[in-house]
C-alpha cells in the first residue's frame, strides 16, 4: 500500500492511496508523513 512512496520523491502535497492530499518527505529517517495523516512511520 505504501510501496509507491519508496520511489516517489518528496513533494509538497503528494496524493496518497486514499486519494487525500498530504505533504511528506522521503528523506531523513527513511520517509515520514509531514501532515495530520492517519498513520506515520517514525524512522
C-alpha positions in Angstrom: 0.0 0.0 0.0 2.8 2.4 0.8 5.4 0.8 -1.6 4.8 3.6 -4.1 6.2 6.1 -1.5 9.6 4.3 -1.7 10.4 5.5 -5.1 8.3 8.7 -5.0 10.2 12.0 -4.5 9.4 14.3 -1.6 6.6 16.5 -2.9 4.5 19.1 -1.2 1.1 17.6 -1.2 1.6 14.2 -2.6 -1.5 12.2 -3.3 -1.9 9.2 -1.0 -3.5 5.9 -2.0 -6.6 7.0 -0.1 -7.0 10.0 -2.5 -6.0 12.6 0.0 -3.5 15.4 -0.3 -0.8 15.5 2.2 2.8 16.6 2.2 5.5 14.1 3.1 9.3 13.9 3.0 11.2 11.0 1.6 14.5 12.0 3.1 15.9 11.9 6.6 14.9 8.9 8.6 13.6 6.9 5.6 10.3 8.7 4.9 7.7 10.1 7.2 4.4 11.9 6.5 4.6 15.6 7.4 0.9 16.1 8.0 -2.0 15.2 10.2 -2.3 11.9 8.4 -3.8 8.8 9.9 -0.5 6.9 10.1 3.1 8.0 10.2 6.3 6.0 10.1 8.9 7.2 12.6 12.4 6.1 11.5 
